[in-house]
Amino acid sequence: MGFEFFLLIHIWLVSAENDPCGDFYKFACTEKNQGKNDGTGSVRETDQLERQLLTAMQTEVPQVERAFDELLARRPDLQQKISDDAGCWFNRTTKCESYNAGVAEIRGHFAGQFSSTNGLENFFKQALPFSTYSFFWNDLEIINMMNTAQSRVDQRLVPIERRNYVRDTLFPQVRAAMDKVLQGLPDGPQKQKIRERLQRVTIVTEDCELALLDPNAYYDPSRGTDGEVMMCLSMLYRTDSLFSAVFLLSHELAHSIDPCNNPSEAFSGVTQCLSRHRSLGVRNRASSAPGGTPMCEAVCDWMAAEVTAELIQTPGHALNRNNSEVALGIANRFPVCEFSPLYEPRQEGAAHPRIRDRIEFGASQPMIRQRIGCTNHSQQTYCPLNGLPPNSENPPPLGPNGVAQ
């Protein structure tokens, strides 16, 4: 009897891991599914990223050494600085025997530093004494030399063609889908204002001054006319899934019109619904994190789900794929689960809802559920654009095709 009981439990657990229509977090975060190819790409594991990054960095060593030697040959001021600096730079208790020994030690340290995932930008900060570091790091030619090397590394890992695709093709598609969602708002000046604002937001794909192993994307309201979406190369390096890219672009673009950055009642129906315990259960309370409140983050997650739902049913779009691929794609929107090396436990006052809730919430959108192949409701309440009836926790009934009636 005991064996049969544990066998049934095992079968139930395996079934849950394979069923995107049940506990979607369990489905998304099982080892079998997490980060797997969804037909558009996959999410890379940290050890794979580190190996690729180190290979790309080490390839730069000969070029940087040559560039440094050429720079010294035509810069007597740098030669004098090295000659004048007291002691051996990397072993402060030993006197360097000569200028050539000092130069050789610098060149040797390039190779050592390129064997670390700390990145090129840390070379001068970690290696040289403060006086020399200040002199070198304020030298425009040295800055340009290091930036050029970093750009070559970035190009190997995130090709220009992919950055251009995200900026010139995917971002306009996301914006058009978001505008289509906004057309469902009641007519009036608020609707017109946020639709116009949406069209003025631009996008930048750059390194964001972050290490390539530190994935991030964000909306910066201080840049451009109405802000810019910053899609950091570190995020494009972490995942090449278009489902993930669409979610990130949608979420960050939605910040330009969310209640924090664009105060209005346009999303009042959504926010009232999102505050219910069967939805994300968030409140519009203050957050100690920069950029907004849990409610504003939840609105942006909601909008990202709506945009995804639009694109997965658009004929010819890269996200319009079969049921199993859509399920994996929705799972790939978040490259982090609670057991992931990138996961950080949610702190009190954090802006974002729990990662478990955010992953489950993405699968609550009715069109997404239909494309996954579900004919039942999600564990979380779906929130329509204009909200649910007052005091109603129950979602509308599903039709025979799995879409809410």
For each residue, the residues with C-beta under 8 A, 3 or more apart:
1: 4 5
2: 5 6
3: 6 7
4: 1 7 8
5: 1 2 8 9
6: 2 3 9 10
7: 3 4 10 11
8: 4 5 11 12
9: 5 6 12 13
10: 6 7 13 14
11: 7 8 14 15
12: 8 9 15 16
13: 9 10 16 17
14: 10 11 17 18
15: 11 12 18 19 22
16: 12 13 19 22 23 26 27
17: 13 14 26 27 30 32 33
18: 14 15 27 32
19: 15 16 22 23 27
20: 24 27 28 327 330 331 363 372 373 374
21: 24 369 372 373 374 375 376
22: 15 16 19 26 27
23: 16 19 26 27 360 379
24: 20 21 27 28 330 331 359 360 362 363 378 379
25: 28 29 337 356 359 360
26: 16 17 22 23 29 30
27: 16 17 18 19 20 22 23 24 30 33 327 331
28: 20 24 25 33 34 330 331 334 337 359
29: 25 26 33 34 331 337 338 339 359
30: 17 26 27 33 34
31: 34
32: 17 18 36
33: 17 27 28 29 30 36 328 331
34: 28 29 30 31 43 331 337
35: 42 43 44 45 239 332 335
36: 32 33 42 328 332
37: 41 42 241 328
38: 41 42 241 243 321 325 326 328 329 331 332
39: 321 322 325 328 329
40: 240 241 242 243 318 319 321 325 329
41: 37 38 239 240 241 242 244 332
42: 35 36 37 38 239 240 241 332
43: 34 35 238 239 241 244 332 335
44: 35 48 49 52 237 238 239 240
45: 35 48 49
46: 49 50 213 341 342
47: 50 51
48: 44 45 51 52
49: 44 45 46 52 53 212 213 237 238
50: 46 47 53 54 117 213
51: 47 48 54 55
52: 44 48 49 55 56 157
53: 49 50 56 57 117 153 157 212 213
54: 50 51 57 58 115 117
55: 51 52 58 59
56: 52 53 59 60 153 156 157
57: 53 54 60 61 114 115 117 119 120 153
58: 54 55 61 114 115
59: 55 56 156
60: 56 57 63 64 114 120 149 152 153
61: 57 58 64 65 110 111 114
62: 65 66
63: 60 66 67 149 152
64: 60 61 67 68 110 114 120 145 146 149
65: 61 62 68 69 107 110 111
66: 62 63 69 70
67: 63 64 70 71 145 148 149
68: 64 65 71 72 106 107 110 145
69: 65 66 72 73 107
70: 66 67 73 74
71: 67 68 74 75 78 141 142 145
72: 68 69 75 78 79 103
73: 69 70
74: 70 71
75: 71 72 78 79 141
76: 79 80
77: 80 81
78: 71 72 75 81 82 136 139
79: 72 75 76 82 83 99
80: 76 77 83 84
81: 77 78 84 85 132 135
82: 78 79 85 99 102 103 106 132
83: 79 80 99 102
84: 80 81
85: 81 82 89 102 129 131 132
86:
87: 92 93 94 95 96
88: 91 92 94 95 96 101 102 105
89: 85 92 96 102 105 106 127 128 129 132
90: 105 109 127
91: 88 94
92: 87 88 89 129
93: 87
94: 87 88 91
95: 87 88
96: 87 88 89 99 101 102 105
97: 101
98: 101 102
99: 79 82 83 96 102 103
100: 103 104
101: 88 96 97 98 104 105
102: 82 83 85 88 89 96 98 99 105 106
103: 72 82 99 100 106 107
104: 100 101 107 108
105: 88 89 90 96 101 102 108 109
106: 68 82 89 102 103 109 110 127
107: 65 68 69 103 104 110 111
108: 104 105 111 112
109: 90 105 106 112 113 123 127
110: 61 64 65 68 106 107 113 114 123
111: 61 65 107 108 114 115
112: 108 109 115 116
113: 109 110 116 118 120 122 123 126 127
114: 57 58 60 61 64 110 111 120
115: 54 57 58 111 112
116: 112 113 119 122
117: 50 53 54 57 211 213
118: 113 122 126 211
119: 57 116 122 150 211 212
120: 57 60 64 113 114 123 146 149 150 153
121: 125 146 150
122: 113 116 118 119 125 126
123: 109 110 113 120 126 127 146
124: 127 128 133 136 137 142 146
125: 121 122 133 137
126: 113 118 122 123
127: 89 90 106 109 113 123 124 133
128: 89 124 132 133 136
129: 85 89 92 132 133
130: 133 134
131: 85 134 135
132: 81 82 85 89 128 129 135 136
133: 124 125 127 128 129 130 136 137
134: 130 131 137 138
135: 81 131 132 138 139
136: 78 124 128 132 133 139 142
137: 124 125 133 134 142 143
138: 134 135 143
139: 78 135 136 142 143
140: 143 144
141: 71 75 144 145
142: 71 124 136 137 139 145 146
143: 137 138 139 140 146 147
144: 140 141 147 148
145: 64 67 68 71 141 142 148 149
146: 64 120 121 123 124 142 143 149 150
147: 143 144 150 151
148: 67 144 145 151 152
149: 60 63 64 67 120 145 146 152 153
150: 119 120 121 146 147 153 154 207
151: 147 148 154 155
152: 60 63 148 149 155 156
153: 53 56 57 60 120 149 150 156 157 212
154: 150 151 157 158 207 212 233
155: 151 152 158 159 160
156: 56 59 152 153 159
157: 52 53 56 153 154 212 233 237
158: 154 155 162 163 233 236 237
159: 155 156 162 163
160: 155 163 164
161: 164 165
162: 158 159 165 166 236 240
163: 158 159 160 166 167 205 233 236
164: 160 161 167 168 169
165: 161 162 168 169 170
166: 162 163 169 170 171 203 205 231 236 245 249
167: 163 164 170 171 203 204 205 231
168: 164 165 171 172
169: 164 165 166 172 173
170: 165 166 167 173 174 242 245 246 249
171: 166 167 168 174 175 203 229 249 253
172: 168 169 175 176
173: 169 170 176 177 311 317
174: 170 171 177 178 246 249 250 253 307 311
175: 171 172 178 179 198 199 201 253
176: 172 173 179 180
177: 173 174 180 181 250 306 307 310 311 314
178: 174 175 181 182 198 250 253 254 303 306 307
179: 175 176 182 183 195 198 199
180: 176 177 183 310
181: 177 178 184 303 306 307 310 385
182: 178 179 185 191 194 195 198 257
183: 179 180 195
184: 181 385 386
185: 182 190 191 194 266 385 386
186: 191 386
187: 191
188: 191 192
189: 192 193
190: 185 193 194 264 265 266
191: 182 185 186 187 188 194 195 266
192: 188 189 195 196
193: 189 190 196 197 262 264
194: 182 185 190 191 197 198 257 262 264 266
195: 179 182 183 191 192 198 199
196: 192 193 199 200
197: 193 194 200 201 226 256 257 262
198: 175 178 179 182 194 195 201 253 256 257
199: 175 179 195 196
200: 196 197 224 225 226
201: 175 197 198 219 224 226 227 228 229 253 256
202: 224 225 228 229
203: 166 167 171 228 229 230 231 249
204: 167 223 228 229 230 231
205: 163 166 167 231 232 233 236
206: 230 232 233
207: 150 154 210 212 232 233 234
208: 216 230 232 233 234
209:
210: 207 214 216 232 234
211: 117 118 119 214 234
212: 49 53 119 153 154 157 207 233 234 237
213: 46 49 50 53 117 234
214: 210 211 234
215: 232 234 235 237 238 239 335 342
216: 208 210 232 234 235
217: 229 230 231 232 235 248 249 251 252
218: 229 230 232 252 291
219: 201 227 228 229 230 252 253 255 256 261 291
220: 223 227 228 230
221: 226 227 255 256 261
222: 227
223: 204 220 227 228 230
224: 200 201 202 227 228
225: 200 202
226: 197 200 201 221 256
227: 201 219 220 221 222 223 224 255 256 261
228: 201 202 203 204 219 220 223 224
229: 171 201 202 203 204 217 218 219 249 252 253 256
230: 203 204 206 208 217 218 219 220 223 252
231: 166 167 203 204 205 217 235 236 245 248 249 252
232: 205 206 207 208 210 215 216 217 218 235 236
233: 154 157 158 163 205 206 207 208 212 236 237
234: 207 208 210 211 212 213 214 215 216 237 238
235: 215 216 217 231 232 238 239 248
236: 158 162 163 166 205 231 232 233 239 240 245
237: 44 49 157 158 212 215 233 234
238: 43 44 49 215 234 235 335
239: 35 41 42 43 44 215 235 236 244 245 332 335
240: 40 41 42 44 162 236 245
241: 37 38 40 41 42 43 244 245 329 332
242: 40 41 170 245 246 318 319 329
243: 38 40 246 247 308 319 329 330 332 333
244: 41 43 239 241 247 248 329 332 333 334 335
245: 166 170 231 236 239 240 241 242 248 249
246: 170 174 242 243 249 250 304 307 308 311 319 333
247: 243 244 250 251 304 308 333 334 362
248: 217 231 235 244 245 251 252
249: 166 170 171 174 203 217 229 231 245 246 252 253
250: 174 177 178 246 247 253 254 300 303 304 307 308
251: 217 247 248 254 255 300 301 303 304
252: 217 218 219 229 230 231 248 249 255 300
253: 171 174 175 178 198 201 219 229 249 250 256
254: 178 250 251 257 258 299 300 303 304
255: 219 221 227 251 252 258 260 261 291 292 296 300
256: 197 198 201 219 221 226 227 229 253 261 262
257: 182 194 197 198 254 261 262 266
258: 254 255 261 262 267 292 296 299 300
259: 262 263 264 267 271 284 295 296 299
260: 255 263 291 292 293 296
261: 219 221 227 255 256 257 258 292 296
262: 193 194 197 256 257 258 259
263: 259 260
264: 190 193 194 259 267
265: 190 268
266: 185 190 191 194 257
267: 258 259 264 270 271 299
268: 265 271 272 387
269: 272 273 383 384 385 386 387 388
270: 267 273 274 299 302 383 384 385 386 387
271: 259 267 268 274 275 284 295 298 299
272: 268 269 275 276 387 388
273: 269 270 276 279 381 383 384 387 388
274: 270 271 279 280 281 282 295 298 299 302 383
275: 271 272 279 281 282 283 284 295
276: 272 273 279 281 381 388 393
277: 281 393
278: 281 380 381 393
279: 273 274 275 276 361 364 380 381 382 383
280: 274 298 301 353 357 358 361 380
281: 274 275 276 277 278 353 357
282: 274 275 294 295 297 298 353
283: 275 294 295
284: 259 271 275 293 294 295 296
285: 293 294 295
286: 293 349
287: 292 293 294 349 350 351
288: 349 350
289: 292 349 350 351 352
290: 351
291: 218 219 255 260 296 351
292: 255 258 260 261 287 289 296 297 351
293: 260 284 285 286 287 296 297 351
294: 282 283 284 285 287 297 298 350 351 352 353
295: 259 271 274 275 282 283 284 285 298 299
296: 255 258 259 260 261 284 291 292 293 299 300 351
297: 282 292 293 294 300 301 351 352 353
298: 271 274 280 282 294 295 301 302 353
299: 254 258 259 267 270 271 274 295 296 302 303
300: 250 251 252 254 255 258 296 297 303 304
301: 251 280 297 298 304 305 353 358 361 362
302: 270 274 298 299 305 306 361 383
303: 178 181 250 251 254 299 300 306 307
304: 246 247 250 251 254 300 301 307 308 333 362
305: 301 302 308 309 361 362 364 365 368
306: 177 178 181 302 303 309 310 365 385
307: 174 177 178 181 246 250 303 304 310 311
308: 243 246 247 250 304 305 311 312 319 330 333 362 365 368
309: 305 306 312 313 365 366 367 368
310: 177 180 181 306 307 313 314
311: 173 174 177 246 307 308 314 317 319 320
312: 308 309 317 319 320 321 326 367 368 371
313: 309 310 320 367 371
314: 177 310 311 317 319 320
315: 320
316: 320
317: 173 311 312 314 320
318: 40 242 321
319: 40 242 243 246 308 311 312 314 326 329
320: 311 312 313 314 315 316 317
321: 38 39 40 312 318 325 326 329
322: 39 325 326
323: 326 327 371 372 373
324: 327 328
325: 38 39 40 321 322 328 329
326: 38 312 319 321 322 323 329 330 368 371 372
327: 20 27 323 324 330 331 372 373
328: 33 36 37 38 39 324 325 331 332
329: 38 39 40 241 242 243 244 319 321 325 326 332 333
330: 20 24 28 243 308 326 327 333 362 363 368 372
331: 20 24 27 28 29 33 34 38 327 328 334 359
332: 35 36 38 41 42 43 239 241 243 244 328 329 335
333: 243 244 246 247 304 308 329 330 359 362
334: 28 244 247 331 337 355 358 359 362
335: 35 43 215 238 239 244 332 340 342
336: 340 342 343 355
337: 25 28 29 34 334 340 343 355 359
338: 29 343 355 356
339: 29 343
340: 335 336 337 343
341: 46
342: 46 215 335 336
343: 336 337 338 339 340 355
344: 347
345:
346: 350 352 354 355
347: 344 350
348:
349: 286 287 288 289
350: 287 288 289 294 346 347
351: 287 289 290 291 292 293 294 296 297
352: 289 294 297 346 355 358
353: 280 281 282 294 297 298 301 357 358 361
354: 346 357 358
355: 334 336 337 338 343 346 352 358 359
356: 25 338 359 360
357: 280 281 353 354 360 361 380
358: 280 301 334 352 353 354 355 361 362
359: 24 25 28 29 331 333 334 337 355 356 362 363
360: 23 24 25 356 357 363 364 378 379 380
361: 279 280 301 302 305 353 357 358 364 380
362: 24 247 301 304 305 308 330 333 334 358 359 365 368
363: 20 24 330 359 360 368 369 372 374 378
364: 279 305 360 361 368 369 378 379 380 381 382
365: 305 306 308 309 362 368 369 382
366: 309 369 370 382 398 402 403 404
367: 309 312 313 370 371 403
368: 305 308 309 312 326 330 362 363 364 365 371 372
369: 21 363 364 365 366 372 374 377 378 402
370: 366 367 373 374 401 402 403
371: 312 313 323 326 367 368
372: 20 21 323 326 327 330 363 368 369
373: 20 21 323 327 370 402
374: 20 21 363 369 370 378 402
375: 21 398 400 401 402
376: 21 398 402
377: 369 382 395 398
378: 24 360 363 364 369 374 381 382
379: 23 24 360 364
380: 278 279 280 357 360 361 364
381: 273 276 278 279 364 378 388 393 394 395
382: 279 364 365 366 377 378 395 404
383: 269 270 273 274 279 302 387 388
384: 269 270 273 387 388
385: 181 184 185 269 270 306
386: 184 185 186 269 270
387: 268 269 270 272 273 383 384
388: 269 272 273 276 381 383 384 392 395
389: 392
390:
391:
392: 388 389
393: 276 277 278 381
394: 381
395: 377 381 382 388 404
396: 404 405
397: 404 405
398: 366 375 376 377 402 403 404 405
399: 402 403 404 405
400: 375
401: 370 375
402: 366 369 370 373 374 375 376 398 399
403: 366 367 370 398 399
404: 366 382 395 396 397 398 399
405: 396 397 398 399
